[in-house]
Amino acid sequence: MPLYTELRSPNVHEPKTIGEYADTVINYSGSATSIWAGGTYIMSRPDFYPSAATNVEIINLKDIEELYRIQRNDRFSEIGAMVSLNDIALLGNNIFPRSLIQAIESTACRMMRERISIGGTLCLKGLNSPLSSVLVLLDTAVEVVIPKRRNFTRRWMHVSRLYDKNGKFILNTVFPNALVSKIRIIIQDFDFEYFSTAGKPVCNPDEAVSLAVVSKLDQNGLTSPRAIITIPSMGYAYSKDIDTLLESMPLPANENSTKELFKNIMAYISDNLGPITPIQEARLNGMMKDMVLSLNQNILSL
């Protein structure tokens, strides 16, 4: 008897346009479908194939030319969802915030980044990536294609609407079979940026954590700071409460101020996401101290 006797090969569909994609998902609306972009996340999943879970209609996006387009002006860049992270890093090294480039470079080695698509990174289910959290922090917008019978609509929305308040991907719950087609990244400057990540979000999400902070800066301290903390297996800590804690912190900050900041942020994470592992807490504590040290150096140099 064959080893996988109960399994069949999945049907693979390769639409050439957004319209063909919409027709395909509508025609197979009664079947389980799986959208493939770069495929790197699938490669990392244990026992993904062959398995009963792969007996689905696979829609491979590799031939949709529109999803590879890049357009730029003085205010923002629009990037197709199939553009690789490596291409974005090369494009934006001198125009995008440094924290975005650092988040891209932390995702994987250069060879892997050439395969990972920006759209696929945003649409991971059950895993929150440091890169998607930085895009939330930077007020990125996404264009979403919503299929309808014999037609489809396009809608722009803030990238945070792809997720619930804790960072769980919910786009396809709100709009079944919707597809992220473009990402609009605003070109903006900050006086202070910090990004750090530790651990392996895909392989060991219970040990990984990241921190990103952007802000304007003057001699009185941070102005309109924004911060986001990523706990890959649980979600994002992203709130006006955290931003207010940073803005009200006297600078240069001393050890007691840093401890108080960390204590309050840990309380927010516990209340909104739940308890994190000891290694995540230790790593986040180290990041907070490093961020405050960098902030002190910046404020003293003004």
C-alpha positions as CSV (number, residue, x, y, z in Angstrom):
1,M,0.0,0.0,0.0
2,P,1.4,3.5,-0.8
3,L,2.6,5.5,2.1
4,Y,0.1,8.3,1.5
5,T,-2.7,6.3,0.0
6,E,-5.5,8.7,1.4
7,L,-3.8,11.8,0.0
8,R,-4.3,13.3,-3.4
9,S,-2.2,15.9,-5.2
10,P,-3.7,19.4,-4.8
11,N,-4.8,21.4,-7.7
12,V,-2.5,24.3,-8.4
13,H,-4.0,27.4,-10.1
14,E,-1.8,30.1,-11.6
15,P,-3.9,33.2,-12.4
16,K,-2.2,35.9,-14.6
17,T,-4.3,38.9,-13.3
18,I,-6.1,40.0,-10.3
19,G,-9.4,39.4,-12.1
20,E,-8.4,35.7,-12.7
21,Y,-7.5,35.4,-9.1
22,A,-10.9,36.7,-8.1
23,D,-12.6,34.3,-10.5
24,T,-10.7,31.4,-9.1
25,V,-11.5,32.0,-5.5
26,I,-15.1,32.6,-6.3
27,N,-15.4,29.4,-8.4
28,Y,-13.8,27.3,-5.6
29,S,-15.5,29.2,-2.7
30,G,-16.9,25.9,-1.4
31,S,-13.4,24.3,-1.2
32,A,-10.5,25.0,1.1
33,T,-8.0,27.3,-0.7
34,S,-4.4,28.1,0.1
35,I,-2.6,31.2,-1.3
36,W,1.1,30.8,-2.1
37,A,3.4,33.8,-2.4
38,G,7.1,33.2,-1.9
39,G,6.6,29.9,-0.1
40,T,9.3,30.5,2.5
41,Y,6.9,30.2,5.5
42,I,5.5,27.0,4.2
43,M,9.0,25.6,3.9
44,S,9.6,26.3,7.6
45,R,6.5,24.4,8.8
46,P,7.0,20.8,10.1
47,D,5.2,18.1,8.2
48,F,3.4,20.6,5.9
49,Y,3.5,18.2,2.9
50,P,2.3,15.6,2.3
51,S,-0.6,15.9,4.8
52,A,-4.4,16.0,4.7
53,A,-4.1,19.8,5.2
54,T,-2.6,20.2,1.8
55,N,-5.5,18.6,0.0
56,V,-6.7,22.1,-1.1
57,E,-7.0,24.3,-4.1
58,I,-3.6,26.1,-4.2
59,I,-3.5,29.5,-5.8
60,N,0.0,30.5,-6.8
61,L,0.5,34.2,-7.2
62,K,3.8,34.1,-9.0
63,D,2.4,35.0,-12.4
64,I,0.4,38.1,-11.5
65,E,2.6,40.9,-12.9
66,E,0.7,43.7,-11.1
67,L,1.9,42.3,-7.7
68,Y,5.6,43.0,-8.6
69,R,5.2,46.7,-9.5
70,I,6.9,49.5,-7.6
71,Q,5.9,53.1,-7.8
72,R,7.5,56.1,-6.0
73,N,6.9,59.8,-5.5
74,D,8.1,62.4,-2.9
75,R,5.6,61.3,-0.3
76,F,5.4,57.5,-0.4
77,S,6.3,54.3,-2.2
78,E,3.7,51.8,-3.4
79,I,5.1,48.3,-3.5
80,G,3.4,45.2,-4.9
81,A,2.7,42.4,-2.5
82,M,5.0,39.9,-4.3
83,V,8.1,42.2,-4.2
84,S,10.8,40.5,-2.1
85,L,12.1,41.9,1.1
86,N,15.6,42.1,-0.4
87,D,14.3,44.3,-3.2
88,I,12.6,46.6,-0.7
89,A,15.8,46.9,1.3
90,L,17.8,47.8,-1.8
91,L,15.1,50.3,-2.9
92,G,14.6,52.0,0.4
93,N,18.1,52.1,2.0
94,N,18.3,55.9,1.6
95,I,14.6,56.8,1.7
96,F,12.8,54.6,4.2
97,P,13.2,54.8,8.0
98,R,16.2,53.0,9.3
99,S,14.1,50.8,11.6
100,L,12.3,49.4,8.6
101,I,15.5,48.4,6.9
102,Q,16.8,46.9,10.2
103,A,13.6,44.9,10.5
104,I,13.9,43.5,7.0
105,E,17.6,42.6,7.5
106,S,16.7,40.8,10.8
107,T,14.1,38.6,9.1
108,A,16.4,36.1,7.4
109,C,19.7,35.8,5.5
110,R,20.0,37.6,2.1
111,M,19.3,34.5,0.1
112,M,16.0,33.9,2.0
113,R,15.0,37.5,1.8
114,E,15.1,37.2,-2.0
115,R,12.3,34.7,-1.7
116,I,10.2,36.2,1.1
117,S,7.5,38.5,-0.2
118,I,6.3,41.6,1.7
119,G,2.7,40.5,1.3
120,G,3.3,37.1,2.6
121,T,5.1,38.5,5.6
122,L,2.1,40.7,6.5
123,C,-0.4,37.8,6.1
124,L,1.1,35.2,8.3
125,K,-1.5,33.3,10.4
126,G,-0.7,32.5,14.0
127,L,2.6,34.3,14.0
128,N,3.5,38.0,14.5
129,S,6.7,39.1,12.8
130,P,8.9,42.0,13.8
131,L,8.7,43.4,10.3
132,S,4.9,43.6,10.2
133,S,4.9,45.3,13.6
134,V,7.3,48.0,12.3
135,L,5.1,48.5,9.3
136,V,2.2,49.1,11.7
137,L,4.4,51.5,13.7
138,L,5.2,53.5,10.5
139,D,1.5,54.0,9.6
140,T,1.8,51.8,6.5
141,A,-1.3,51.4,4.3
142,V,-2.3,48.3,2.3
143,E,-4.5,47.9,-0.8
144,V,-6.9,44.9,-0.4
145,V,-8.6,43.2,-3.3
146,I,-12.0,41.8,-2.3
147,P,-13.4,39.3,-4.7
148,K,-17.0,39.3,-5.7
149,R,-18.9,37.2,-8.2
150,R,-17.9,38.4,-11.7
151,N,-16.1,41.4,-10.2
152,F,-13.8,42.6,-7.4
153,T,-13.3,45.8,-5.4
154,R,-10.1,47.5,-4.1
155,R,-9.9,49.1,-0.7
156,W,-7.1,51.0,1.0
157,M,-6.8,50.6,4.8
158,H,-4.2,51.0,7.6
159,V,-2.1,47.9,7.9
160,S,-3.2,47.5,11.5
161,R,-6.7,46.6,10.3
162,L,-5.3,43.3,9.0
163,Y,-5.0,42.3,12.7
164,D,-7.1,42.3,15.8
165,K,-6.1,44.3,18.9
166,N,-3.6,41.6,19.9
167,G,-2.0,41.2,16.4
168,K,-3.9,38.1,15.2
169,F,-4.4,38.1,11.4
170,I,-8.1,38.6,10.7
171,L,-8.4,39.9,7.2
172,N,-9.9,36.8,5.7
173,T,-12.3,36.5,8.6
174,V,-13.6,40.0,7.8
175,F,-13.3,39.7,4.0
176,P,-13.2,36.1,2.9
177,N,-10.6,35.4,0.1
178,A,-9.4,39.0,0.2
179,L,-5.9,39.5,-1.1
180,V,-3.3,42.2,-0.1
181,S,-2.1,43.6,-3.4
182,K,-0.1,46.7,-2.6
183,I,1.7,48.2,0.4
184,R,2.1,52.0,0.7
185,I,5.1,53.1,2.8
186,I,5.2,56.7,3.8
187,I,8.5,58.5,3.4
188,Q,9.2,60.1,6.7
189,D,12.1,61.2,8.9
190,F,12.6,60.7,12.6
191,D,15.1,62.2,15.0
192,F,15.3,58.9,17.0
193,E,14.8,55.3,15.9
194,Y,15.4,52.1,17.7
195,F,14.9,48.5,16.6
196,S,16.1,45.3,18.2
197,T,15.0,41.7,18.0
198,A,16.1,38.5,19.7
199,G,15.4,34.9,19.1
200,K,13.9,33.2,16.1
201,P,10.2,34.2,15.6
202,V,9.4,31.3,13.2
203,C,11.3,28.5,14.8
204,N,11.1,29.4,18.5
205,P,8.3,32.0,18.9
206,D,8.0,31.5,22.7
207,E,11.6,32.8,23.1
208,A,11.6,35.6,20.6
209,V,10.7,39.3,21.2
210,S,11.3,42.6,19.4
211,L,11.1,46.3,20.2
212,A,10.8,49.3,17.9
213,V,10.6,53.0,18.7
214,V,10.4,56.1,16.5
215,S,10.1,59.7,17.6
216,K,10.9,63.3,17.0
217,L,13.4,64.6,19.6
218,D,14.2,68.0,21.2
219,Q,16.0,69.1,24.3
220,N,12.9,68.5,26.4
221,G,12.6,64.9,25.4
222,L,10.6,62.7,23.0
223,T,7.9,64.4,20.9
224,S,5.1,62.2,19.6
225,P,6.9,58.9,20.2
226,R,5.5,55.6,18.9
227,A,6.6,52.2,20.2
228,I,5.6,48.6,19.5
229,I,6.7,45.4,21.1
230,T,6.2,42.1,19.3
231,I,5.7,38.8,21.1
232,P,5.5,36.5,18.0
233,S,3.4,33.8,19.6
234,M,1.0,36.2,21.3
235,G,0.7,39.5,19.4
236,Y,1.7,43.2,19.6
237,A,1.9,45.6,22.5
238,Y,1.0,48.8,20.7
239,S,-0.9,51.5,22.5
240,K,-1.2,55.2,23.3
241,D,-0.5,54.2,26.9
242,I,3.0,53.0,26.0
243,D,3.6,56.1,23.9
244,T,2.6,58.3,26.8
245,L,5.0,56.5,29.2
246,L,7.8,57.3,26.8
247,E,6.8,60.9,26.2
248,S,6.5,61.6,30.0
249,M,9.9,60.0,30.8
250,P,12.4,62.7,31.9
251,L,15.6,62.8,29.9
252,P,18.3,61.9,30.2
253,A,16.7,59.0,32.0
254,N,18.3,57.4,35.1
255,E,18.3,53.7,36.2
256,N,15.1,54.2,38.3
257,S,13.2,55.8,35.4
258,T,14.2,52.9,33.2
259,K,13.1,50.3,35.8
260,E,9.7,52.1,36.2
261,L,9.2,52.2,32.4
262,F,9.9,48.5,32.1
263,K,7.6,47.7,35.0
264,N,4.7,49.6,33.5
265,I,5.2,48.1,30.1
266,M,5.3,44.6,31.5
267,A,2.1,45.3,33.3
268,Y,0.5,46.4,30.0
269,I,1.7,43.3,28.3
270,S,0.4,41.0,31.1
271,D,-3.0,42.7,31.1
272,N,-3.5,42.7,27.3
273,L,-1.5,39.7,25.9
274,G,-0.9,37.6,29.0
275,P,2.3,36.4,30.7
276,I,5.4,36.0,28.6
277,T,8.2,33.5,29.1
278,P,11.1,34.4,31.4
279,I,13.6,34.5,28.5
280,Q,11.3,36.9,26.6
281,E,11.1,39.1,29.7
282,A,14.8,39.1,30.2
283,R,15.4,39.9,26.5
284,L,12.9,42.7,26.5
285,N,14.4,44.2,29.7
286,G,17.8,44.2,28.0
287,M,16.3,46.0,24.9
288,M,14.6,48.6,27.1
289,K,17.9,49.4,28.8
290,D,19.7,49.6,25.5
291,M,17.0,51.8,24.0
292,V,17.2,54.2,26.9
293,L,21.0,54.3,26.7
294,S,20.8,55.2,23.0
295,L,18.1,57.8,23.8
296,N,20.3,59.4,26.5
297,Q,23.2,59.6,24.0
298,N,21.0,61.3,21.5
299,I,19.5,63.8,23.9
300,L,23.0,64.7,25.3
301,S,24.3,65.3,21.7
302,L,21.7,68.0,21.0
